[in-house]
Amino acid sequence: MKKVLGLLLLAAITFSCANSGSQKKESKEVKKEVKAKKVEISGKYTILELNGVNLKDKDFGNKMPMMLLDGEKMRYSTNIGCNQINGKYTLEENSIKFLPGMATMMACPDDLEANYLSALSEVDSYKIENFMLKVYKGDELKIVFQPLKR
């Protein structure tokens, strides 16, 4: 009887260790995939479209509109011609979320920046199509970013 219990205990330990190893391997693979996604969209972008409207140079004042995504630190830095905004973002599979950040407090001449920040706070997913980073709220395209460097 002791031998049978000993064999069952040994089998349980062996199965447990083997299962734990495969879970660690799967966990490492998932972490590599998430890190690859973070780096995939890292870079500097200009803002081409907001809420279905193509933006023109005259819309921006003196500053070029841009978005900088740092996939290592999961931080963003952006402006659309007026104030500079810095914050964090989250990324999982095709899901992206821009968290509220700190901003300079200059008075902006129109509502372009307010519309941009509102759209940025609403997005929940992204796609990369023809090198463009497109961010969506559900199925609605909110912002199109064009990479400045590759």
C-alpha positions in Angstrom: 0.0 0.0 0.0 2.8 2.4 0.8 4.4 1.6 -2.5 1.2 2.5 -4.4 0.8 5.8 -2.5 4.5 6.6 -3.1 4.1 5.9 -6.9 0.9 8.1 -7.0 2.7 10.9 -5.2 5.7 10.6 -7.5 3.4 10.7 -10.6 1.6 13.7 -9.3 4.8 15.6 -8.6 6.2 14.7 -12.1 2.9 15.8 -13.8 2.9 19.1 -11.8 6.5 20.0 -12.7 6.0 19.2 -16.4 2.8 21.3 -16.5 4.5 24.2 -14.7 7.3 24.2 -17.3 4.9 24.4 -20.3 3.0 27.3 -18.5 6.2 29.2 -18.1 7.1 28.7 -21.8 3.6 29.9 -22.8 3.9 32.9 -20.5 7.3 33.8 -22.1 5.9 33.5 -25.6 3.0 35.8 -24.7 5.3 38.4 -23.2 7.5 38.3 -26.3 4.4 38.9 -28.5 3.2 41.8 -26.4 6.7 43.4 -26.4 6.8 43.0 -30.2 3.4 44.8 -30.5 4.6 47.6 -28.3 7.7 48.2 -30.5 5.7 47.7 -33.7 3.9 51.1 -33.3 6.7 53.0 -31.6 7.8 56.0 -33.5 7.0 59.6 -34.5 3.9 60.3 -36.5 2.1 63.3 -38.0 -1.6 63.6 -37.8 -3.4 63.4 -41.1 -7.1 62.9 -40.3 -9.3 63.7 -37.3 -12.9 62.5 -37.0 -13.1 61.9 -40.8 -11.7 65.3 -41.7 -8.4 65.6 -43.6 -6.2 68.1 -41.8 -4.4 70.9 -43.7 -1.2 72.8 -42.8 -3.2 76.0 -42.1 -5.0 74.1 -39.3 -1.9 73.9 -37.1 -0.5 77.3 -36.5 3.3 77.3 -36.1 3.8 73.7 -34.8 3.6 70.6 -36.9 1.1 68.2 -35.4 2.7 65.1 -34.2 2.5 62.0 -32.0 5.5 60.3 -30.5 4.9 56.7 -29.1 7.6 55.2 -26.9 6.8 51.4 -26.8 9.6 50.7 -24.2 8.2 53.2 -21.6 4.6 53.0 -22.9 4.5 56.8 -23.0 3.2 59.2 -25.6 3.9 62.9 -26.4 1.7 64.8 -28.8 0.5 68.2 -30.0 -1.8 69.4 -32.7 -0.5 72.9 -33.1 -1.0 74.4 -29.6 -0.2 72.6 -26.4 2.2 69.8 -25.7 0.5 66.7 -24.0 2.5 63.8 -22.4 1.0 60.7 -20.9 0.9 56.9 -20.8 -0.8 54.5 -23.1 -1.7 50.8 -22.8 -1.5 48.3 -25.6 -2.8 44.7 -25.8 -3.2 42.8 -29.0 -5.2 45.3 -31.2 -6.4 47.3 -28.2 -5.0 50.7 -27.4 -5.9 53.2 -24.7 -4.4 56.7 -24.2 -4.5 57.7 -20.6 -5.0 61.4 -19.6 -1.7 63.2 -19.4 -0.1 66.5 -18.4 -0.4 69.4 -20.8 0.9 72.9 -21.2 -1.9 75.5 -20.7 -1.7 77.9 -23.7 -5.0 79.3 -25.0 -5.7 77.7 -28.3 -7.4 79.7 -31.1 -10.0 77.1 -32.1 -11.5 73.8 -31.0 -9.1 71.6 -33.0 -7.1 70.6 -30.0 -10.2 69.9 -27.8 -11.6 67.7 -30.6 -8.2 65.9 -30.9 -7.9 65.2 -27.2 -11.5 64.1 -27.0 -11.0 61.6 -29.9 -7.7 60.4 -28.3 -9.4 59.7 -25.0 -12.2 57.7 -26.8 -10.1 55.3 -28.9 -10.0 51.6 -28.0 -8.4 49.8 -30.9 -5.9 50.3 -33.7 -4.8 48.9 -37.1 -1.8 49.5 -39.2 -2.7 49.8 -42.9 -0.3 50.9 -45.6 2.1 52.0 -42.8 -0.6 54.3 -41.4 -1.6 54.0 -37.7 -5.3 54.2 -37.5 -7.1 54.4 -34.2 -10.8 53.6 -33.7 -13.6 53.9 -31.2 -15.4 50.7 -31.9 -15.8 50.7 -35.7 -15.5 54.4 -36.1 -12.1 55.7 -37.4 -11.1 58.6 -35.1 -7.5 59.5 -36.0 -5.1 58.6 -38.8 -1.3 59.0 -38.1 1.4 58.8 -40.8 4.9 57.7 -39.7 7.6 60.3 -40.1 10.5 57.9 -39.9 10.8 54.2 -40.5 
